[in-house]
Amino acid sequence: MTQSPWQLAARAETMNPSAIREILKITERPGILNFAGGLPSPETFPVDAMRAACAAVLAEGSAVARPSLQYAASEGLPELRQWVAAELGRQGARVVPEQVLITNGSQQGLDLVAKVLLDAGSRVLVETPTYLGALQAFTPMQPRFDSVDSDDGGVTASGLREQLQKGERPRFVYLLPNFQNPSGRTQDEARRQQVIAVCREHALPMVEDNPYGELWYDQPPPAPLLARWPEGVIYLGSFSKILAPGLRLGYVVAPPSLYPKLLQAKQAADLHTAGFNQRVVAEVIRDGFLDRHVPTIRARYKTQRDAMLAALAHHLDGLGAVWTQPAGGMFIWVRLPEGLNAQTLLPAAVEAGMAFVPGAPFFAGQSDVRTLRLSFVTSTPAQIERGMAALASVVRAAMSGTGSGSGA
Amino acid sequence: MTQSPWQLAARAETMNPSAIREILKITERPGILNFAGGLPSPETFPVDAMRAACAAVLAEGSAVARPSLQYAASEGLPELRQWVAAELGRQGARVVPEQVLITNGSQQGLDLVAKVLLDAGSRVLVETPTYLGALQAFTPMQPRFDSVDSDDGGVTASGLREQLQKGERPRFVYLLPNFQNPSGRTQDEARRQQVIAVCREHALPMVEDNPYGELWYDQPPPAPLLARWPEGVIYLGSFSKILAPGLRLGYVVAPPSLYPKLLQAKQAADLHTAGFNQRVVAEVIRDGFLDRHVPTIRARYKTQRDAMLAALAHHLDGLGAVWTQPAGGMFIWVRLPEGLNAQTLLPAAVEAGMAFVPGAPFFAGQSDVRTLRLSFVTSTPAQIERGMAALASVVRAAMSGTGSGSGA
């Protein structure tokens, strides 16, 4: 054997297999009641509309068939950029299509943001807990993460001030204000105003990630941060949760001063997002399709959320666990009774027929090992009922010291 | 106006608007005979096969419809990974599907390679000239490019040795051995053996980019570099030139020791390549579709190449210009007579009704300002004849000092 001729970049050392990916493997046992995933329900995918749109785009004599298969502009399809600007307008943000960059899902938006804004050692502020995929997207650019004190409304104003008083100025704070992954929590109107006030006062820009905003079950969430500080917010959105993730379509909305650099990063990364997918989605969503389709997703997920909250209240009552009451999205965040560890409890849970994701990987700083994330969107109410009963049984066993999940 | 709250990463300063993108804008005048683009002919896109494949994937009762729209594995669809391994096997390379990573076009492969292998200041060796898109993909990781002495067969063995004797060891040499963009040249069998020998001797790994290998018009090119040094080559391929670029489907084949890092970089960058596109292409190419389809592309492009070589010989004869005789691909590389500058000649050419790309942006080191690139694949033989006549007229005018393109 000769020695390897390859020498890795320093950043490659920081890139590691996703902890959650490894965890998900053990949860994929056939027949398990799986609340671990972060996938939307495939039942919500608009297969009929996709079929019709593909047929229309590729029809004989279609003027868009060959253009949709050709190289295309790095910025994205004009029709989609216009749709995004109009949609954000409905939510109170003043956006022009020239600020919209179409990406391969919002994950790519995070990658481009990191490339353009992060040097090795740059500080990034994140929520406690925060979206794991964002940590993974930012990590290759080797920033230092600082975890901002957070409560049921997300980062607190005092937590932000505390971080701003120590160390160098952060490049940005990363926030997921609506139905956060993993916690399910939402910034209410008052909190948004407080957070914006602190960020403006300290010239701390924000990266606002909003994949779940349309999935509200009680009332629409407050206006986005973007609407409140247009020049200080990069906004990320996605078609993954309202149409289908397998299309990989998301978008970045950036202040005009930053847009050219994000566009150059996009061009260098993969030239452009698949034009065929963009054309098909533009075809699907014209004539207000989403105004009819999204309410059907909301109705489905609301039933499932209600079933999970009811089952948790029923089965975990009196055990000392607490959990969030999400007003939308896909996730409930549970904190186990004192002394338990979600990671060590997982094998017993899988043994009992259900799976969750331990919360530890979602913390950029000190992990709360008692936490876990449950998705309610891919299981029926009956499955949710059985799953929460199984979870309660392993929690009880662990508390009595007989289960494999005992101890911290 | 308050000051911008954003601070850019150092690498963002190195990212600039593509020179070629700006040039292409002036060539997009309606009615112009455009040889400037790098696009395949849309006439070659298999619209009927795509329509049938989309209909099959999304058919009522299709078992793959909803999975194709769901989140998917970062590695790519097993069927496509198997196809790539088998296809490379036919070309003499021993590859297993586990070495194949499906990417958003091969441009993304270049981005992932840069992330995993390049630190700021790392040396990268490139051909003279080289593919501009690779320079753009690598640049955000801030390497130093060194341009290897090259002739009609690509980099020379002595040029490689010369570069290896000075400075630190390069992280890799980037090569496009078949019908190179921009020059159209090909490494013959003898040159491949010489280059491999030098690289093995000096443990200099190679990134082999092969978007055009299937587009041969006389005989298939020699076996890929990958087949000759499996542990020392990362290989990039693409469906863009044999199916359609608007699908954004390419692939990276990596030695098993490097694969996990590239996979992690892919996962961080955008989770995975669109599963819908992968499923549709798998449906298109099963049953040997490409064995019937690619020969039709070859026949079309061969006619166009022959027309351009004949027109160049006819119209530029005796002017002192020289050009390559590509055995495949999409491009011919012209070197204008001494004293002319392709960039300054371009406005006169556009005025005369034709457009090319000046060669200067394709050089990582000292540019040869006399060079330009012509694409022969999107014009008819009649258009090619008129376009080369127009080119000859502006060259003549510049040589006689009456044209706007005169002077160096």
Interface residues (C-beta under 8 A of the other chain):
Chain A: T2 Q3 S4 P5 W6 Q7 L8 A9 A10 R11 A12 M15 N16 P17 S18 R21 G38 L39 P40 P42 E43 F45 V47 M50 R51 C54 A55 L58 A59 A65 R66 P67 S68 L69 Q70 Y71 A72 T103 N104 G105 Q107 Q108 D111 K115 V116 L117 L118 D119 S122 G133 Q136 A137 T139 P140 M141 R169 R171 F172 C199 A203 L204 P205 E231 G232 S240 A244 P245 G246 L247 R248 P255 S257 L258 P260 K261 Q264 A265 Q267 A268 A269 D270 L271 H272 T273 A274 G275 F276 N277
Chain B: T2 Q3 S4 P5 W6 Q7 L8 A9 A10 R11 A12 M15 N16 P17 S18 R21 G38 L39 P40 P42 E43 F45 V47 M50 R51 C54 A55 L58 A59 A65 R66 P67 S68 L69 Q70 Y71 A72 T103 N104 G105 Q107 Q108 D111 K115 V116 L117 L118 D119 S122 G133 Q136 A137 T139 P140 M141 R169 R171 F172 C199 A203 L204 P205 E231 G232 S240 A244 P245 G246 L247 R248 P255 S257 L258 P260 K261 Q264 A265 Q267 A268 A269 D270 L271 H272 T273 A274 G275 F276 N277
